[in-house]
Amino acid sequence: MMSFSKRGKYFKQAIGVAIAVPILGLGVVPPASAAVWDLPPGDRATQLDAKEYFFGSGPVDPSSQYTNTQLYRINPLTGLRESVGDVYANGYDALAYDPERKVLYAFESSSAGKYTLLIIDPNTGEVFKRANLADIWDETYLGNNYFVLGSYNVETQQYVVGSTSSRTGAYSIDMSRIDVNPATGADNYGVISGASIAETPNGVGVGGQWDWAVNPRDGRTYYVDNGYVYLQGTSSEDGDWWQLSTNQVIRNDDYNKGMFFDIDGNLYIVSSRDWRSSRSEVYKYSLGDMTPRADGVSERDDLQALQRSRTVSGELISVISAPITDAAGYVVSYDFGDAPRSYGTTLEDGGPYSFVDPSAVVLGTGITAEADARRPLLPGGSESGEYNGRGDTDDALGTEPVVNESSTSLTIAPTVDVGVAQEVTVAAWLDLDGDGVFEDSERATARVPASSGEQSVNFSWNFPEGLSPSAAASGTEETYLRLRIYDRVELAPLPTGGHDGFGETEDYPVVIERNPVSNVNAAASAAADSNANAAAVAAARADASGTASAAADATAEAAA
């Protein structure tokens, strides 16, 4: 058997099969200096061309899943989808994303072209290359079945497709020498050799096995069968499937039609009760710390230790109003602020956002991925109508800052956590004049050493004339504070706009405390009022007494 050359510290071959492939053109990606799963998350996201969305496909004709397929770009956190390109008449399945070349691979799903490999432009949905593999694959052996599973291993450049045939698990196709430049060559660009590989425990569709995906954290291929999570060994000797989860992560009668990962190794499953359903649900699962095995530990020993050892937890994160029958991609999540919109908070308003990775840089101890700026929740659990920096998971500051109206300065000490191997910037803005805008003159910055872990960072502002309430605070006596951390040094950090790295933004109301009327002043005022009243009464009495005396004198004179 032919062997692949290693591309990093850990040699990861998704399926354990080598395939001889003729050189068909340009477009070869040079070997990476390190395996993707050995890289820091930021570098991994860059190398994998990770996006905040995944690609999904599904039939537009509910009577058939083998023709008229639409490609979608989908946000997993919101379920919002955008159609990409025109409907593909012959249909496609076994979708996989190549993040280095930024193309999608698939197979036609119509009976006439079910052995036709497709290369798709994910930006336009155009199928710009085709290769008919019927001549090199034994159709008698495959039977009247279709390729419905698809995954791509960025390290070995293997596109692995699974067939519904009960007699074979999958075929592995080496894409390393395929020219994927749409400007070169004809549609049918030659013969691609393929080899059958070991069967999975159950056939495709038996127990709900409908897709598989490569985890960028460890290079292993995962799939769900009968509701349980399985993973596959990566060496030619240990390419068996191993049950990972002790629990069923999803109902075994559901159609788990699509799988993909984010760069942190979280597994996503797109599921529906029926492939004709117009409702598809996106579930997110944490697999724990799934990392490459340690040096000196055989893969079989490693997999035996992992086998049936994990309780995999998950949650429903979004619903898609479309039948999704396949999915592919590497996803990253964003973080936003939540101050009033005048400060530039929402995606529409150009608000601040960055990729999320808790192991890179964090404000406080936790970070929440979101598709856009979130309105805080009201006590009853419903979403408020305003962005006001309250009721969320921001935790860099223990409490909202409070400033007395007679104060002339404010100092805060937010907690940050730095896990990247480079110096980073933390920035803070305090709206001093209450105009509802964070300005450069209101910014304070600090640099934090590389890999320095959790610590406090001090920021101070002086305001001799006091703080003005923000017009964005709906008339309340408060203004706003924004914190932002970057995974590198930023010489001129901005309170708005995207950051093409990892980070976090947190917004806080700053309460302006007004001085109450003091008791001493109240007592003095009461005393003055009392004295004034006493003087008035005395004067009245004096007047009354004087009047009476005059009357008495007049009476005495008359009597005389």
C-alpha positions in Angstrom: 0.0 0.0 0.0 1.2 3.4 -0.9 1.7 5.8 2.1 1.2 9.5 2.5 4.0 11.8 3.6 3.4 13.4 7.0 2.3 17.1 7.0 2.7 17.8 10.7 3.6 16.5 14.1 0.7 14.0 14.0 0.1 12.2 10.8 -3.7 12.2 10.3 -5.1 10.2 7.4 -8.9 10.4 7.6 -9.6 7.0 6.3 -6.3 5.1 6.0 -6.3 4.5 2.2 -3.8 5.8 -0.3 -4.9 6.5 -3.9 -2.8 6.9 -7.0 -4.0 9.9 -8.9 -2.7 11.3 -12.2 -1.5 14.8 -12.2 -4.3 16.8 -13.8 -3.3 20.4 -13.5 -2.3 23.2 -11.2 -3.8 24.2 -7.9 -1.8 22.0 -5.5 -1.7 23.5 -2.0 1.8 23.3 -0.6 2.1 21.3 2.6 1.4 23.2 5.8 4.3 23.7 8.2 2.2 22.2 11.0 -1.0 20.1 11.2 -4.1 22.2 11.4 -5.0 20.7 14.8 -1.6 21.7 16.2 -2.1 25.4 15.4 -3.5 28.0 17.8 -7.2 28.7 17.2 -6.6 32.0 15.5 -4.1 30.5 13.0 -6.4 27.5 12.6 -9.3 29.7 11.7 -7.2 31.6 9.2 -5.8 28.4 7.6 -9.2 26.8 7.5 -10.9 29.9 6.0 -13.4 29.5 8.8 -16.7 31.5 8.4 -19.6 32.4 10.7 -21.9 30.3 8.5 -22.0 26.8 7.0 -23.1 25.6 3.6 -26.3 23.4 3.4 -28.2 21.9 0.5 -31.7 20.6 0.1 -34.3 19.7 -2.4 -36.8 22.3 -3.6 -39.2 19.7 -4.9 -40.6 17.7 -1.9 -41.4 14.7 -4.1 -37.7 13.9 -4.7 -34.4 14.4 -2.9 -32.4 13.4 -6.0 -33.1 16.4 -8.3 -33.5 20.1 -8.1 -31.1 20.9 -5.2 -30.6 24.4 -3.8 -27.4 25.5 -2.1 -27.7 27.7 1.0 -25.4 29.8 3.1 -26.7 29.5 6.7 -25.9 31.1 10.0 -26.1 28.3 12.6 -26.8 30.7 15.5 -29.9 32.2 14.0 -31.0 29.7 11.3 -31.1 32.5 8.7 -30.3 31.2 5.3 -29.4 32.8 2.0 -29.8 31.0 -1.3 -26.6 30.7 -3.3 -26.9 30.4 -7.0 -29.6 28.7 -9.1 -31.2 25.4 -8.4 -29.1 22.5 -9.7 -31.3 20.3 -11.8 -29.4 17.0 -11.3 -29.2 17.5 -7.6 -26.1 17.1 -5.4 -25.2 15.4 -2.2 -22.1 14.3 -0.2 -21.3 17.9 0.3 -17.8 18.8 1.6 -15.9 22.1 2.0 -12.3 22.6 1.0 -11.2 25.5 3.2 -7.8 25.9 1.5 -9.0 26.2 -2.0 -12.4 27.7 -0.9 -14.5 25.3 -3.0 -17.2 22.8 -2.4 -17.1 19.1 -3.5 -20.3 17.1 -4.1 -21.7 14.2 -6.2 -24.7 14.4 -8.4 -27.7 12.7 -6.9 -29.8 12.0 -10.1 -29.8 8.4 -11.3 -28.2 9.5 -14.6 -25.2 11.2 -13.0 -24.8 9.7 -9.6 -21.1 8.9 -10.2 -20.3 12.5 -11.3 -18.0 14.4 -9.1 -18.7 18.2 -8.9 -16.7 21.2 -7.9 -18.8 24.2 -6.8 -18.0 27.8 -6.3 -19.5 28.5 -2.9 -19.9 32.2 -3.6 -22.0 31.8 -6.7 -23.3 28.2 -6.5 -21.9 27.5 -9.9 -20.9 23.9 -10.7 -17.8 24.7 -12.8 -16.1 21.3 -13.0 -17.4 17.8 -13.4 -15.8 14.3 -13.6 -17.7 11.2 -14.5 -16.2 8.3 -12.4 -18.4 5.6 -13.7 -15.6 4.2 -15.9 -13.3 3.5 -12.9 -15.8 2.4 -10.3 -17.6 -0.9 -10.5 -21.2 0.0 -10.8 -22.2 -3.6 -10.3 -20.5 -3.6 -7.0 -22.0 -0.3 -5.9 -25.5 -1.3 -7.1 -28.2 1.3 -7.6 -27.0 3.4 -4.7 -26.0 7.0 -4.2 -23.1 8.9 -2.5 -24.8 10.7 0.4 -22.0 11.2 2.9 -19.1 13.6 2.3 -16.2 15.0 4.3 -12.9 16.6 3.5 -9.6 16.3 5.5 -7.5 19.4 5.0 -4.3 17.7 6.0 -4.4 14.6 3.7 -6.6 16.4 1.0 -8.9 13.4 0.9 -12.5 13.8 -0.1 -14.3 10.8 1.5 -17.8 9.9 0.3 -20.1 7.3 1.7 -22.5 5.2 -0.4 -25.9 3.8 0.4 -24.7 0.4 -0.8 -24.8 -2.2 1.9 -21.6 -3.8 0.4 -19.2 -0.9 0.8 -18.8 1.9 3.3 -17.1 4.6 1.3 -14.7 5.7 -1.4 -11.7 8.0 -0.7 -10.6 10.4 -3.4 -7.3 12.2 -3.4 -8.0 15.8 -4.4 -4.4 17.1 -4.0 -3.6 17.0 -7.7 -6.9 18.2 -9.0 -7.0 21.6 -10.7 -9.9 23.5 -9.2 -9.3 26.8 -11.1 -12.6 27.5 -12.9 -10.7 29.4 -15.6 -8.7 26.4 -16.8 -9.6 23.1 -18.4 -12.9 21.6 -19.6 -15.7 20.6 -17.3 -14.8 16.9 -17.4 -11.2 17.1 -16.2 -10.1 13.4 -16.3 -10.3 10.2 -14.5 -9.8 10.1 -10.7 -8.7 6.9 -9.1 -10.7 5.7 -6.1 -10.5 2.9 -3.6 -13.1 1.2 -1.4 -12.5 1.5 2.4 -13.8 -0.3 5.5 -17.5 -0.3 6.1 -19.0 1.6 8.9 -20.9 -0.3 11.7 -24.2 0.2 10.0 -25.1 1.0 6.4 -25.9 4.6 5.4 -29.4 5.4 6.5 -29.5 2.5 9.0 -29.8 4.0 12.4 -29.7 7.5 11.1 -26.2 7.7 9.5 -26.5 10.5 6.9 -23.3 12.6 7.1 -19.8 12.7 8.5 -17.3 15.5 9.1 -13.6 15.9 10.1 -12.9 17.7 13.4 -10.3 20.4 13.0 -9.2 19.9 16.6 -7.9 16.4 16.1 -8.2 15.4 12.4 -10.6 12.5 13.1 -13.7 11.8 11.2 -17.0 11.7 13.2 -20.5 10.6 12.4 -23.7 9.8 14.3 -25.3 6.4 14.0 -28.4 5.2 15.9 -28.2 8.5 17.9 -24.6 7.8 19.2 -21.4 9.6 18.2 -18.7 7.6 16.5 -15.2 8.5 15.5 -12.7 6.8 13.2 -9.1 5.9 13.6 -6.8 7.6 11.2 -3.9 5.2 10.6 -4.1 2.4 8.1 -3.9 -0.2 10.9 -6.5 1.3 13.2 -9.1 2.7 10.7 -12.0 1.2 12.5 -15.0 3.1 13.9 -15.2 3.5 17.6 -18.3 4.5 19.6 -17.5 7.7 21.5 -20.6 8.7 23.4 -22.3 6.8 26.2 -25.5 8.6 25.4 -27.7 9.1 22.4 -27.1 12.7 21.3 -30.3 12.8 19.1 -33.3 10.7 18.5 -32.4 7.6 16.5 -35.5 8.0 14.3 -34.5 11.6 13.2 -32.8 12.2 9.9 -29.4 13.6 10.9 -28.9 15.0 7.4 -25.9 17.3 7.9 -22.8 17.5 10.1 -20.0 20.1 10.4 -17.6 21.5 13.1 -16.5 24.8 14.4 -12.8 25.5 14.9 -13.1 24.8 18.6 -14.2 21.2 17.9 -17.9 21.6 18.7 -20.0 19.3 16.6 -23.2 20.5 14.8 -25.9 18.3 13.5 -28.7 19.5 11.1 -31.6 17.2 11.7 -35.2 16.9 10.7 -38.1 14.5 11.4 -38.4 13.7 7.7 -36.3 14.6 4.6 -39.4 16.3 3.1 -39.8 18.5 6.2 -39.6 22.3 5.8 -38.2 22.5 9.3 -34.6 21.7 10.0 -33.1 22.0 13.5 -29.4 22.8 14.3 -28.0 21.2 17.4 -24.6 22.0 18.9 -22.6 19.4 20.9 -19.5 19.7 23.0 -17.2 16.6 22.6 -14.9 17.6 25.4 -11.2 17.9 25.0 -10.7 15.8 21.9 -7.1 16.3 21.0 -4.5 14.3 19.1 -3.0 11.5 21.1 0.2 12.0 23.1 3.6 10.9 21.9 4.3 7.3 22.6 0.6 6.3 22.8 -0.6 4.1 20.0 -3.8 5.2 18.3 -5.6 1.9 19.1 -4.8 2.4 22.9 -6.0 6.0 22.6 -9.2 5.1 20.8 -9.9 2.3 23.3 -9.5 4.8 26.1 -11.9 7.1 24.4 -14.4 4.4 23.4 -17.8 4.9 25.1 -16.2 7.2 27.6 -18.0 10.5 27.0 -21.4 11.9 27.8 -21.9 14.3 24.9 -24.0 17.4 25.9 -25.8 19.5 23.4 -28.5 22.0 22.7 -30.9 23.2 20.0 -29.5 26.5 18.8 -31.6 27.4 15.8 -34.3 26.3 13.4 -34.1 26.6 9.6 -37.2 27.0 7.5 -36.1 24.7 4.7 -35.4 21.0 4.1 -31.6 20.7 4.7 -30.3 17.3 3.5 -26.6 17.9 3.7 -24.1 20.3 5.3 -20.4 21.2 5.3 -18.1 23.9 6.6 -15.9 25.1 9.4 -17.6 27.7 11.5 -16.5 30.5 13.8 -18.7 32.6 16.1 -18.8 36.3 16.8 -19.2 38.4 19.9 -20.9 41.8 20.0 -21.6 44.5 22.6 -25.0 45.6 23.8 -25.0 49.3 24.5 -27.7 51.6 23.0 -27.5 51.7 19.2 -26.2 55.3 19.1 -22.9 53.9 20.2 -22.6 51.6 17.1 -23.6 48.2 18.5 -25.5 46.1 16.0 -24.1 44.5 12.9 -26.3 46.9 10.8 -24.8 49.9 12.6 -21.2 48.8 12.2 -20.9 47.6 15.8 -17.8 46.0 17.2 -17.4 42.2 16.7 -14.6 39.6 16.7 -14.3 35.9 16.5 -14.9 33.9 19.7 -12.4 31.6 21.3 -12.4 31.2 25.1 -8.8 29.9 25.0 -7.5 32.9 23.2 -8.6 36.2 24.9 -11.6 36.8 27.2 -13.0 39.7 29.2 -13.9 38.2 32.5 -14.2 34.4 32.7 -16.8 33.6 30.0 -17.8 34.6 26.5 -21.1 34.2 24.6 -21.2 33.6 20.9 -24.0 35.5 19.1 -25.1 36.3 15.6 -25.7 40.0 16.4 -25.9 42.4 19.3 -28.3 41.0 21.9 -31.1 42.8 23.7 -30.9 41.8 27.4 -33.6 39.6 28.9 -36.3 41.0 31.2 -36.9 39.3 34.6 -39.7 37.2 33.1 -37.3 35.8 30.4 -38.6 37.8 27.4 -36.3 40.0 25.4 -36.3 43.7 26.1 -36.8 46.2 23.3 -33.6 48.1 23.9 -29.9 47.5 23.9 -28.8 48.7 27.4 -25.9 46.7 28.6 -27.9 44.9 31.3 -29.1 41.4 31.9 -26.4 39.6 29.8 -23.4 37.5 30.6 -20.8 40.3 30.7 -18.6 39.6 33.7 -15.3 41.5 33.4 -16.7 43.9 36.0 -18.4 42.5 39.1 -20.9 45.4 39.3 -22.0 48.4 37.3 -19.8 51.4 37.9 -21.3 54.1 40.0 -20.0 57.7 39.9 -21.1 60.4 42.4 -22.1 63.7 40.7 -19.4 65.5 42.6 -16.7 63.0 41.6 -14.1 64.1 39.1 -12.6 60.7 38.2 -13.4 57.0 37.7 -11.1 54.0 37.9 -12.1 50.4 36.9 -10.2 47.2 37.1 -11.8 44.6 34.6 -10.6 41.0 34.7 -9.1 39.7 31.4 -7.7 36.3 30.5 -4.9 36.1 27.9 -4.0 32.7 26.3 -2.4 33.7 23.1 1.4 33.7 22.7 1.7 37.4 21.9 1.1 40.7 23.5 -2.5 41.9 23.3 -4.4 45.2 23.6 -7.3 46.0 26.0 -9.2 49.2 25.3 -12.0 51.0 27.2 -14.2 54.0 26.3 -16.3 56.1 28.7 -18.9 58.5 27.3 -17.9 61.6 29.3 -20.0 64.2 27.6 -23.1 62.0 27.3 -23.5 62.5 23.5 -24.2 58.8 22.9 -20.9 58.3 21.0 -17.6 56.8 22.1 -14.8 59.2 20.9 -11.0 58.8 20.6 -10.5 61.4 23.4 -12.6 59.1 25.7 -10.4 56.0 25.1 -8.0 54.4 27.6 -5.8 51.5 26.5 -3.5 48.9 28.1 -1.2 46.2 26.8 -1.2 42.8 28.5 1.8 40.3 28.1 1.5 37.1 26.1 0.1 34.0 27.7 -0.3 35.8 31.0 -3.6 34.2 32.0 -6.2 35.8 34.2 -5.5 39.2 35.7 -6.9 42.7 36.3 -6.2 45.7 34.1 -6.7 49.3 35.5 -8.2 52.2 33.5 -8.8 55.8 34.7 -10.6 58.9 33.4 -10.6 62.4 34.8 -13.6 64.7 34.3 -13.2 67.9 36.4 -16.7 69.1 35.4 -18.4 65.8 36.2 -20.1 63.3 34.0 -23.1 64.1 31.7 -25.9 61.6 31.4 -26.1 60.0 28.0 -28.8 61.0 25.7 -28.9 57.3 24.7 -29.9 56.3 28.2 -33.6 57.3 27.8 -33.4 60.1 30.3 -32.0 58.1 33.2 -29.0 59.3 35.2 -26.3 57.2 33.5 -23.8 57.0 30.7 -22.0 54.1 29.1 -18.7 52.3 29.1 -17.3 49.9 26.5 -14.5 47.3 27.0 -12.8 45.6 24.1 -10.0 43.0 24.1 -8.0 42.0 21.0 -5.8 39.0 20.4 -2.9 41.2 19.3 -1.6 44.7 19.7 -3.9 47.4 18.2 -2.2 50.8 18.0 -5.4 52.7 17.4 -8.3 50.5 18.7 -11.8 51.5 17.6 -15.1 51.2 19.5 -16.8 50.0 16.4 -16.2 47.7 13.4 -15.0 44.2 12.9 -11.7 42.7 14.2 -10.3 39.8 12.0 -9.1 37.9 15.0 -10.3 36.7 18.4 -11.6 39.1 21.0 -14.6 40.2 23.0 -16.7 43.3 23.6 -18.6 44.2 26.8 -20.8 47.2 27.5 -21.8 48.6 30.9 -24.1 51.4 32.1 -22.4 53.8 34.4 -24.8 55.1 37.0 -24.5 58.8 38.0 -25.4 59.1 41.6 -27.0 62.5 42.6 -26.4 63.9 46.1 -29.5 63.9 48.3 -30.5 66.9 50.4 -28.5 66.4 53.6 -30.1 66.2 57.1 -28.0 69.2 58.3 -29.3 71.4 55.6 -32.8 70.1 56.2 -32.5 70.9 59.9 -31.2 74.4 59.2 -33.9 75.0 56.7 -36.5 73.8 59.2 -35.0 75.9 62.0 -35.0 79.0 59.7 -38.6 78.3 58.8 -39.5 77.8 62.5 -37.7 81.1 63.5 -39.5 82.9 60.7 -42.8 81.6 61.8 -42.1 82.5 65.4 -41.1 86.1 64.4 -44.3 86.4 62.4 -46.4 85.2 65.4 -44.6 87.6 67.8 -45.1 90.5 65.5 -48.8 89.7 65.1 -49.1 89.4 68.9 -47.3 92.7 69.3 -49.7 94.3 66.8 -52.6 92.8 68.6 -51.3 93.9 72.0 -50.6 97.4 70.7 -54.1 97.7 69.4 -55.6 96.5 72.6 -53.5 99.0 74.7 -54.5 101.9 72.4 -58.1 100.9 72.8 -57.8 100.9 76.6 -56.2 104.3 76.6 -59.0 105.6 74.5 -61.6 104.2 76.8 -59.8 105.7 79.9 -59.7 109.2 78.3 -63.4 109.0 77.4 -64.3 108.1 81.0 -62.3 111.1 82.4 
